[in-house]
Amino acid sequence: MSAVQRWVTGISFLFCMSFLSLQAQNRLSVTTITKLDSIALQDVPAKAPGIATAIVQDGKLVYEKYGGYADFADSSLIVPATRFNIASNGKQFTALAILELIDAGKLRLQDDIRQYFPALFTSIASPIRIEQLLTHTSGIRDVYDLWSLKGLTWWKQSYDNKEVLRLLEQQTALNFTPGTQYLYSNSNYILLALLIEKISGQSFAKVTHTLFTKLGMLHTAFEEDYKTIKGPIARAYFNFNTWTTYQWIWNVCGDGNLFTTLRDQIRWEMIIQGKINTTVKKKIIEASQQLINPGLTRQYGYGLEFGHYKEQPYVFHEGATGAWKATVLRFPGKKLSLITLTNTGKSIPSMQTRQMADLLLFTGKSTASYLTQPAAVGKYVSETDITGTYLTDNNFSFQFSIDKGVLYLKRVGRNDIVLEREADNIFHQKNDPAFKQEFTLNEKGEMKVTAYYTTHAPYSLTRPVVNWNGFDENVWTGVFVNDETGVELSIEKTADKNYRLLMRDNRFNGILVTPTKLLAGNYSLQLADKDTVLLDGERVKKLVFKRIR
């Protein structure tokens, strides 16, 4: 027996013993455990990467499950000692380190980040406060979106936090005036990591190593040097007809890049629930689970999101980087936490973990707080009545078109789907009839589509009424440049209201939805004047491109 085999066998034995002990004290029924196992392993077929998941209630571990392979190279399985990258779920610990500095009197929530990094956003008059970075209300653009704009695949690079700072120092504008909106941006938490270094005089990894030691989370660390990450690691795998992994060479941290074990995350939930005492002040831990400034935003606090799940208040976060994904759900009123870590592209932990919550909290209860189908059939609309592009306020779009007599719905980043008529003004997806579309006219006489599905509340998009008289479509064509990133944008017309866009190595097909708005890929472009285009992405807004020819 090899050393690796002996290690796996030993760990497996210890895990079996600990699980038998857990079963002896478990308050869940055998039936419930069987159902939880089925949910946990639904996307873990034989000889596949997998999952680690647990439930903590009233400070006690009531469920723990491991399944699948950690690494095909040595045939190691996922066990309690396996470390996962939990990505953005690491933000809560960056925020915890900030809280320790605040408690020590070394930092204030109202401080402007430029007190510490004066080269940032020198032309912005409004303060950019620490609390705004914590709550994603700073307006600072997301570096990952900026890299994408520049044609860079970030995970193929070995950038560190200093590279992020250099890129942000080149930005002269923000997405919005600080404190006026909420928009998630990873840049905020990378800057917070740099701030921790600046104030402490130590590396962010060293400061947080001390923090995790105080918490007793000895297998958890922000990894700022990919060459020194300690195993055993659950390697991330996608499935493109076969399981495929990739080399992790990323060094940016603070926004994520936190490697940890399920057992360490279980311990953290027990600490939060008051079961375990540590040398981190209790008031700091309690503060970390609260909103920072409800007047600023009720959506986000110290690295955590706040909301309601089926009318039950909860605190949660999702993490995803490649095939590594993680979910944590906390129901403070129930003293209940659910954690899921995965290394498989097939798994959707955000869904699975909520299925577990459904089983524990909502079985046999009527919890639907939204319609999953239209309440009534409305006035008849023909297929040709509904074709065109529909938008939300944030430029999410549906495009309905007819090809060879078949009605299609097209969405950015998704496969085109075939629609069938269900009733006079209601259609549904041919292969998934639960996804329904209801067409009605709004008070302005614009056609509106409302989408229904079993897993989300209905949402609506509107087809703008547009006057194209006298409009010259060639006004959009040309080459434009953004000075903050150095990116050139080329736009050429290909057909009526259709364009081809080129940015570095990125090519997009675009469609004009109004004379001044063009949608292309994940971007929305606004024609401010004949020589100026404003570009919006998911987490970058109002990037100014000026015509150069």
N, C-alpha and C positions, 0 to 999 in steps of 0.2 A: 504493500500500500504506500503510495507516494505521500509526501508531506502535505500536499494540497488536499488529497483524499482524506487523510487523517484529520486535517483541520475542519473540512466540511462535515465529516462524520461526527466529530466532537461537538461542533456547533449545533448540528441537527439534533443530537441527543439532548443537549442542554435546552434547546428550544422545545423539544417534545416534553421534557420534564416540567419546564416553566408553563407550558400550555396546559398540561394536566393539572398543575396547581391552580392555574387560572380558572379552569373549568370547575374545580371543586368549590371555588368561592364566587363563581359567576352568578349574577342575578338574572341573566337572560335565560330564557327557556331553550331547550334543545331545538325546538321548532324554529325559534327566532335565529339561533346561531346557524342553523342549516340554511335559512333564507339569506342571512348576511353573507355566508360563504358563497352562495350562488351569485349574489350581486358582485362580490369582490372578484370572483374568478371568471366572470362572464366574457371578458376579453383576454383571457390567458389560456389559449389552447395548449396542447402538448408541445413540448420542445419550443417554447416561446419565451421571450422576456416577460416581465410581469409586474407585480404589485406588492406593496406593503401597506397595510391599513389597520387602523385601530380606533377604538371608541373609549373615551374616558368620561365617567359620570360620577359626580359627587367626590371627585378626587381619586377615584378608583378605576383601574383598568378593567373594563368589562368585556372587551373583545379585542383580539389581535390576530391578524392573518397575513401569511406570506405565501406567495406563489410565483412560479416562473424562474427563469434564469437571470442571473446578474451579468454573466459574461460567458459567451459561447466559446471564447478562446481556450478557457480552462474548464469549461462545463460547470462552473460554480453556480449555485442556486442563491436566490435571494433569502437571506437569513437576518436575524436581529442585528448582526454586526455590519450589514451592507449599508454603504453610504450612497445617498442620492443627492443630485443637485436639485434643490427645491426652488431655484430661480427667484422670482419676485416675492415668494413667501419669506425670503430673508430680510425684506425691508423692515419688518417689525423689530428686528434685532438692531439694525442701524438706528432706528428711532429710539430704541431702548438705550443705546450708547449716548445719543443726544440728550436724553432725559437725565442720565447720570451727570453730564457736564452742566446741565441747567441746575440740578440739585446742588452741585458743588460751587455754584455761583460764577462759573467760567463762561456762561453763555446765557442769552435771553431770547425768548421766542420772538420778540419784537426787533431783534438785531437785523440789520440789513446785511445780506451775504457779502456785499461789496465792502463792508468794513474789513473783511478778511481776504477778499479777492478783488482788489480795486480795478483790475483790468477788464472785469466783466461788465458788459452793457453800459458803457460810459455815457451813452447819449440818452439813457432812460432816466427820466426825472423821478418817477414814482419809486418809493422804497420797495425792495424785494426782500421780504422778511423771512426769517427762518421758519416760522409757522406756515408760511405760504409754500415753502419747499416741502415741508412735511405733508401738507394736505393737497398737493398738486394744484394749487391755485396761484402759482408764481407766474404762469405764462411762458416759462422757459421751454423751448422746443426740445423734443425728444431726440437724443443723439442717434439712436438707431434709425429713425426716419431720415435724419440728415445724411447718414452714411448710405442708406438705400438710395436717396436722391442722387448721391455722388457715384452710384453704380457699384458700391462696395458691398460684398457679402460679409457681414461683420464677423460671423463665426469662423470664417477662414483666415481671420487676422489674429494677431497676438497683441492687440492694443491693451493699454493699462489706463488707470484713471487720469494720468497726466495728459494722455492723448485726448481724452474727453475734455479736459479743461482747455486745451489749446483750441479745439474745435468750437467750444462755446465762447471763447474770447473773440472769435471771428464773427460772431453774431452781433448785429447792431440793433435788432428789433426782437420783440416778443410775440407770442401768439395772441396775447391780449393784455390789457392793463392788469398788473398784479392785484389779486384779491377780488376781481370782478367775475371770474368764472372758474369752473373746475374742469381740468383736462389732464388726465394721467400722463406723466412724463418721467421716464427713467432717469433723465438728467438730474432731476431734483435730488434723488437719493445718492447718486454718484457724487454730486457736490457736497452733500451732507457727510459722506465718507471722507472727502478731502478736507472738509471743515474739522472733523474729528481729529485728523492728523495734524492740522495747523494748530489747533488749540492744545492738544495733548503733547505735541512734540514727539509722538511715536507713530509708527505705521498703523494704519487702520486695522490690519490683520492682527497686530500685537495687542492693540486696545481691546478688540473684540475677543481675542483669545483669553485675555484676563476676565472679560465679562462671562464668557462661556464656562470658564473654570469656576467662577463664583456660583454659577447656576448649576454646576455639576453636569454640564452637557459636554463631556470630555471627547466626544467624537464629532463635534460640530465646529466648523471653521469657514470663514470667508477665505477663498483661495485666490491670492493675488499673484501666484506663480504656478502655472499649470504643471511645471516640471516636478513640483514637490508635493502634489496631492497624494495623500496617503489612502491606501485601500483598506478593506476590499470595496471596490466601486461597482455600482450597478451601471454598466455602460448603456448608453442610449441607443435604441434600435428603431429604425423605420422598416416598413415592409413594402418593398416594390417587387412583388412576386417572390422575393426572398428577404430574409432579415439582413439589414445593412446598418453598420455603425459608422462612426466617423471619429476623427481625432479631435479631442477637445484641447484647444490651445489658447483659450480666452483668459485674460488677466484682469479685466474690469470687474470691480466688485463694489458692494454697497447697495446697489439696486437689485442684486442677485448674486449668483456664483457662490452660494452657500451650500456646502456639502455637509450632510448630516445623516443620522440614522433615525429609523422610526422610534426606537427606544428613547433617544434624546428628545424627540418631539413629544412623545408621551410624557416624559418627565416635565417638559415645559408646560403642558396642559395641566398637569397636577400642581405645578407651582402656581399657575394662574388661578386655579380653583382653590388654593389655600391649603392643599394637602401637604406640601413640602415647603419647609423654610430654607432660605438661602441667605448669603451675606449681602445680596442685593436688597436694598431697602424695600420693605413691603409697599410703602406709599408710591415708590417709583413703578413697581410692577402694576399696582392698581391703576395708576395714572395712564400707563401704556395701553390699557384696555378701554379708555374713554375717548370721546371726541375731544379735539383740542379747542376749537372755537366754533360752536354751533352756529354763530352768526356769520361765520365765514363759509363753512360747508358742513352739512350733515352726512356727506357721503364718505368722508375719509378722515382718519385720525393718524395715530402713530404707526404707520405702515400697515393699516388695516382698513377694510371697507365696512360700512355700516348700512344695514337695510332691513328688509322684512322678507322672510321666506314663508309663503302661504300664511301671511298675516302674523307670523311669529317673528319678533325682533331677533336679529342675529348679527354677529360679527364674523367676517369671513375674508378670505383672500385666495386667489388662484396664482399659481406660478407655472410658467411654461418657457422652456428654452430647448428648441429642437424636440426630441422625443422624450426628454425629461419633463414631467408634469407633476404638479402637486396641488392639493386642495386642503384647506382647513376651514371647518365650520364650527362656530361657537354659539351656543344658545345660552346666554348667561342666566336667563330666568329659569332654565332647566338644569343648570350646572352640567351641561352636556357639550362635549367636544368630539368631533369626528375628523380624522386625519387620513389622507391617502397620498402615497408617493408611488410614482410609476417610472418605468424606463422603456415603455413601449409606445410606439406611435399609434397602435390600435386602440389604446385605452383612452377613455374620456373621464378622468377622475372627478371633474366638476359635476358630471351627471351621476356617476356611480355613488359618490359620497352623499349626494342629495337623495338618491334612492334609499340609501341606508337611513338617512334622517326620516324619510317618509315612513319607513317600516317601524321606526321606534316612536315617532311622534304623532303620526297621522293615520295609522292603520284603522280602518273602520270609521274614520271621521270624514265629514264633508268639508273639504278644504279648498275647493275650487273658488277662487276669488275673482275669476275672469271668465269671459265667454270663450268657448273653444270652437264655436261655429256661429254663423249669423243668427240673430233672434227671429228673423222673418225673411221671406222672399220679397224682393222689391221689383221695381219696374224693369221690364225686359231691356237688355242691351245686346247688340250684335257683337260678333268678334271684331269687326272693323271699327265699331264704336270705341273700343277700349285699347286699340294699339297705340303705342307711343311710350315715352319715358315719364316715369312718375318719381317724385322726389320727396324726401323728408327735409326738415329744416337744416339738418347737418349733411345734406347731399348724399345720403344713402339712396340708392336707386333701384327700381324695377323697370325693365324694358320688356314690353309685350310686343310680339311681332308674329306675323303669319307667313309660313313658308310651305308652299304646296298644299294649302288648305289646312295645315296643322298650326294650332296656336301654341306659341312658346313663351316661357318666362326666362329672361336672361338677367343674371346678377353677377356683379364683379366677383371674381375668385371662386365661382361656383359653376357646376355643370348646368347647361341649359336643360330645362325640364318641359315636358309636354303637359299641356293642360286639357282638361275635358270639362264640358258644361255639366253642371249639377242641377241648376235651376235657372230661372229667367236672368238673374243678375249675379249668379254664383257659379264659380268654376273651382276645380280642385286638381291637384297633381295626379296624373294618371297612375303613377306607381306608389303614391302615398296619399290616398284620398283625404286623410286627416288635415292636410295642408290646403286650406280653402282661401279663396279670394272673392271678396264681395265688392261689387262696383256700384257706386252711387254718385249723385251730383252734390257738391257742397253748396253753401249759401252764395258763393260767387259764380256758380254755374260751371265750376271746374270738375272734371271727372276725378273721383277719389277711389282708391282701392284700399280695402282693409284686409289684412292678412291674419288668419286664425290658425292656431296649432295647439296641440294638447300640452305642450311644455312651456308656453309663454303667453303673456297677455296679448290681445289684439293690438296691432299698430297700423297706422295709415300713412299712405303716400299720396301725393296729389300731382296730377298732370297739369303743368302750367298752361294757361291760355296765352298764346304768343301771337303778336302781329309781326309778320316777316316782311311787310311791304317796305320796299326801298332799301332793304338790308343787303350789303355786299359781303358775301361769305369770305371773300379773299382778304378782308381786313385782318383775319386771324393768322394768315400765312406769314412766315418769316422766321428769323432766328433771334432769340432773346437770351440774355444772360443774367444770372443772379450773382451779384458781387460778393455776398456773404459766403457762398459755397464755391464760386467759380464754375457752376454748372451752366452749360448752354442748353437751351431748349429750342428744338427745331420743330416747326409745325407746317405741314403741307396738306392741302385739300386733296381728297381721294374720290369723293362723290358728293352728292347733295347732302349737306349738313354732316358729312363724315370727313375725318381728318386722321392723319398719321403723325404721331409725336415721337421724337427721339431725344432722350436725355442720357448722355454717355452711352452705355451699352443697353439701356432700357428702352424698349420700343412698345408703344401703346397705340391701340386704335381708339379714336375719340369720336363722340357724337355731340353735336350742338343741340342743347335743349332750349336755350333762348339765344337771342342775338349776342348776349354778353356772357353766357355760361356754357362751358364745354366740359364734358365728363370723359376722363380717359384713365382706365385702370382704377387704381385707388385714389386718383387725384381729381379735384375739381378746380377748374381754371376760370377766373373772372377777368374779362377784358375791361380794365379800368379806363383806358383810352387807347388810341390806335397804336401807341408805342409802349404800353405797359400791361403786363399780364400778372395777376395775383394768383399764386398757387396755394391750394390747401390740400394737405394730406390728412391722415388719421390723427397725427399728433404734431403736425407742423402746419401753421396757418399764416396766410398773407405774406408768403415769400414773394418778394418783388423781382420780376424779370423784366428787364428793359431791352427794347429792340436794338439790335446792332446792325441788322440788315433785313 
